[in-house]
Amino acid sequence: MLDLLRDGPGHIPTGLRKRVTAPRVDTLRSALMQRSDGKHLLFLWQALKLYEWDRLTLSGRYLQIAPLSVSVTLDQSLPISVYEPSIRDTPVKRVIAQTLTQTLGAGMQVLQIG
């Protein structure tokens, strides 16, 4: 994740027109950043409770997270690299597309666009 965020000197960011949709938008969170090389980073995650702790038994368990189908639509086709930083530091998918549909589970995904 730190390699994705590493950047050069300051710059004036330009906007990226995008639409992010999902069946349960109440749990979907996103944040958009732009690097000095012009590429955008779109962070996607679900705002859900992932772990449950029982104070009586002093034990915990991970909760099942239902996958969420997320679509990102851009004004035009652009190169998109999909990263899952909790799994590996290289892209899990690379496409050139105007619309990308991803399955989002418990982990964060980062889309490098441009």
C-alpha positions as CSV (number, residue, x, y, z in Angstrom):
1,M,0.0,0.0,0.0
2,L,2.8,2.4,0.8
3,D,4.3,2.0,-2.7
4,L,0.9,2.9,-4.2
5,L,0.8,6.1,-2.1
6,R,4.5,7.1,-2.6
7,D,4.5,10.3,-4.6
8,G,6.7,13.1,-5.9
9,P,6.4,16.9,-5.3
10,G,3.1,18.7,-4.9
11,H,0.8,19.2,-7.8
12,I,-2.6,20.6,-8.6
13,P,-5.0,17.6,-8.8
14,T,-7.5,17.2,-11.6
15,G,-10.9,15.6,-11.1
16,L,-11.9,12.2,-12.2
17,R,-15.5,11.8,-13.1
18,K,-16.6,8.5,-11.8
19,R,-19.7,6.7,-10.5
20,V,-19.5,4.0,-7.9
21,T,-22.5,1.8,-7.5
22,A,-23.4,-1.3,-5.4
23,P,-26.6,-3.0,-4.2
24,R,-25.9,-2.1,-0.6
25,V,-24.5,1.4,-0.9
26,D,-25.0,1.9,2.9
27,T,-21.9,-0.3,3.6
28,L,-19.8,0.8,0.7
29,R,-17.0,3.4,1.4
30,S,-14.7,5.0,-1.1
31,A,-11.9,7.6,-1.2
32,L,-10.3,9.1,-4.3
33,M,-6.7,10.5,-4.4
34,Q,-4.5,11.6,-7.3
35,R,-0.8,11.1,-7.7
36,S,1.5,13.7,-9.2
37,D,1.9,11.5,-12.3
38,G,-1.8,12.0,-13.1
39,K,-2.9,8.5,-12.0
40,H,-5.9,8.3,-9.6
41,L,-6.2,5.9,-6.7
42,L,-9.7,4.8,-5.8
43,F,-9.9,3.1,-2.4
44,L,-13.0,0.8,-1.9
45,W,-14.0,-1.0,1.3
46,Q,-17.0,-2.1,3.2
47,A,-17.8,-0.4,6.5
48,L,-18.8,-3.5,8.5
49,K,-17.9,-5.2,11.8
50,L,-15.3,-7.8,10.9
51,Y,-14.6,-9.3,14.3
52,E,-16.6,-10.1,17.4
53,W,-15.1,-10.4,20.9
54,D,-16.9,-12.2,23.8
55,R,-15.9,-10.7,27.1
56,L,-17.3,-13.6,29.1
57,T,-15.3,-16.3,27.3
58,L,-12.4,-14.0,26.4
59,S,-12.5,-15.3,22.9
60,G,-13.3,-13.9,19.5
61,R,-14.1,-14.8,16.0
62,Y,-14.1,-13.3,12.6
63,L,-17.5,-12.6,11.1
64,Q,-18.7,-13.8,7.7
65,I,-18.7,-10.9,5.3
66,A,-21.1,-11.2,2.3
67,P,-19.3,-10.2,-0.9
68,L,-20.5,-7.0,-2.5
69,S,-20.6,-6.4,-6.3
70,V,-19.2,-2.9,-6.9
71,S,-19.3,-1.2,-10.3
72,V,-17.1,1.8,-11.2
73,T,-18.0,3.7,-14.3
74,L,-15.7,6.3,-15.9
75,D,-16.4,8.9,-18.6
76,Q,-14.0,7.0,-20.9
77,S,-12.0,3.8,-21.1
78,L,-8.8,4.0,-19.1
79,P,-6.2,1.5,-17.8
80,I,-7.2,0.2,-14.4
81,S,-5.0,-1.9,-12.1
82,V,-6.8,-3.6,-9.2
83,Y,-4.8,-4.0,-6.0
84,E,-5.7,-6.0,-2.8
85,P,-3.0,-4.7,-0.4
86,S,-3.8,-7.3,2.3
87,I,-3.0,-10.1,-0.2
88,R,-0.1,-8.9,-2.3
89,D,1.8,-5.8,-3.5
90,T,1.2,-6.4,-7.3
91,P,-2.0,-6.0,-9.2
92,V,-4.5,-8.8,-9.0
93,K,-6.1,-7.6,-12.3
94,R,-5.3,-5.2,-15.1
95,V,-7.9,-4.0,-17.7
96,I,-8.6,-1.1,-20.0
97,A,-12.3,-0.3,-19.4
98,Q,-15.0,2.3,-19.0
99,T,-16.9,0.2,-16.5
100,L,-15.3,-2.3,-14.1
101,T,-17.3,-4.6,-11.8
102,Q,-15.5,-6.1,-8.8
103,T,-16.4,-8.3,-6.0
104,L,-15.5,-6.6,-2.7
105,G,-15.2,-8.7,0.4
106,A,-13.8,-7.9,3.8
107,G,-10.5,-6.4,2.5
108,M,-9.8,-3.0,0.9
109,Q,-9.3,-2.8,-2.8
110,V,-7.3,0.0,-4.5
111,L,-8.0,0.8,-8.2
112,Q,-5.1,2.6,-9.9
113,I,-6.8,4.5,-12.8
114,G,-4.9,6.1,-15.7
